[in-house]
């Protein structure tokens, strides 16, 4: 069985406070985008029951394959259900450590894939609980559609965003920005407006109101990322922002933009964007 874990971008990212458990309380609108990895799993009688043969191709992923979030998702399921021998292949297209949620999406789709392939009958509530243990934004990737994420990112509620006939340009400069570094050094704002109301306004009103709180620190430390946002605005983006803790930056346009303005070596994608994509 083959599935295609999709990436996300953040429309606004409000970091509200640090929690007693060490995590941060956040509020963000997560929007799925049509940039995907490919994840395949098959039952192989030649592989002993309960064992996995895992292969990764495409963009290199740091770290040992045994620590991949896909394998951690398998381990979570194995605590609840007996599993046959499996062969699993992950082909990476979504840049890693880029603020696009690729690893979290892979993990969530691993849960969905096993549940369907093996008829495990895990309920949506069980899948959500497993995904929450794997990562704060993993539950978002269990379904399609724009969602308002609160708490650590695991409390989700659907939002309606009309981006019909708009285009999204995504730029990744290949700069690794550690999320822990950003959380540990960013300045927390004292007040935040209601993000749901801000997103409900026309997109022409988003710039300067729908804010990613992490940009201030990241742009100061990594000026090349700030420059990408400036270029997107100069190109006529109705709204431009950094996704997550970076380093990817995106712009939303009324018409299809040119992708010939950024340095070689940058990852660039241009595609129609829909809230339900």
Secondary structure as the mmCIF struct_conf table of DSSP 4:
data_model
#
loop_
_struct_conf.conf_type_id
_struct_conf.id
_struct_conf.beg_label_comp_id
_struct_conf.beg_label_asym_id
_struct_conf.beg_label_seq_id
_struct_conf.end_label_comp_id
_struct_conf.end_label_asym_id
_struct_conf.end_label_seq_id
STRN STRN1 UNK A 2 UNK A 3
HELX_LH_PP_P HELX_LH_PP_P1 UNK A 5 UNK A 5
STRN STRN2 UNK A 6 UNK A 18
TURN_TY1_P TURN_TY1_P1 UNK A 20 UNK A 21
BEND BEND1 UNK A 22 UNK A 22
STRN STRN3 UNK A 24 UNK A 36
STRN STRN4 UNK A 38 UNK A 43
TURN_TY1_P TURN_TY1_P2 UNK A 45 UNK A 46
BEND BEND2 UNK A 47 UNK A 47
HELX_LH_PP_P HELX_LH_PP_P2 UNK A 48 UNK A 48
TURN_TY1_P TURN_TY1_P3 UNK A 49 UNK A 50
STRN STRN5 UNK A 52 UNK A 58
BEND BEND3 UNK A 59 UNK A 59
BEND BEND4 UNK A 62 UNK A 63
HELX_RH_3T_P HELX_RH_3T_P1 UNK A 65 UNK A 67
BEND BEND5 UNK A 68 UNK A 68
HELX_RH_AL_P HELX_RH_AL_P1 UNK A 69 UNK A 78
TURN_TY1_P TURN_TY1_P4 UNK A 79 UNK A 80
BEND BEND6 UNK A 81 UNK A 81
STRN STRN6 UNK A 86 UNK A 92
BEND BEND7 UNK A 94 UNK A 94
HELX_LH_PP_P HELX_LH_PP_P3 UNK A 95 UNK A 95
TURN_TY1_P TURN_TY1_P5 UNK A 96 UNK A 97
BEND BEND8 UNK A 98 UNK A 100
HELX_RH_AL_P HELX_RH_AL_P2 UNK A 102 UNK A 117
TURN_TY1_P TURN_TY1_P6 UNK A 118 UNK A 119
HELX_RH_AL_P HELX_RH_AL_P3 UNK A 124 UNK A 134
TURN_TY1_P TURN_TY1_P7 UNK A 136 UNK A 137
HELX_RH_3T_P HELX_RH_3T_P2 UNK A 138 UNK A 142
BEND BEND9 UNK A 143 UNK A 143
BEND BEND10 UNK A 145 UNK A 145
STRN STRN7 UNK A 147 UNK A 150
TURN_TY1_P TURN_TY1_P8 UNK A 151 UNK A 154
STRN STRN8 UNK A 155 UNK A 158
TURN_TY1_P TURN_TY1_P9 UNK A 164 UNK A 165
STRN STRN9 UNK A 166 UNK A 172
HELX_RH_AL_P HELX_RH_AL_P4 UNK A 179 UNK A 185
HELX_LH_PP_P HELX_LH_PP_P4 UNK A 186 UNK A 189
BEND BEND11 UNK A 190 UNK A 190
HELX_RH_AL_P HELX_RH_AL_P5 UNK A 195 UNK A 200
BEND BEND12 UNK A 201 UNK A 201
HELX_RH_3T_P HELX_RH_3T_P3 UNK A 203 UNK A 205
TURN_TY1_P TURN_TY1_P10 UNK A 206 UNK A 209
BEND BEND13 UNK A 210 UNK A 210
STRN STRN10 UNK A 212 UNK A 212
TURN_TY1_P TURN_TY1_P11 UNK A 213 UNK A 214
HELX_RH_AL_P HELX_RH_AL_P6 UNK A 215 UNK A 221
HELX_RH_AL_P HELX_RH_AL_P7 UNK A 223 UNK A 234
TURN_TY1_P TURN_TY1_P12 UNK A 235 UNK A 236
BEND BEND14 UNK A 238 UNK A 238
STRN STRN11 UNK A 239 UNK A 242
TURN_TY1_P TURN_TY1_P13 UNK A 244 UNK A 245
BEND BEND15 UNK A 246 UNK A 247
STRN STRN12 UNK A 249 UNK A 253
BEND BEND16 UNK A 254 UNK A 255
HELX_LH_PP_P HELX_LH_PP_P5 UNK A 256 UNK A 258
BEND BEND17 UNK A 259 UNK A 259
BEND BEND18 UNK A 261 UNK A 262
TURN_TY1_P TURN_TY1_P14 UNK A 264 UNK A 265
STRN STRN13 UNK A 267 UNK A 273
TURN_TY1_P TURN_TY1_P15 UNK A 275 UNK A 276
#
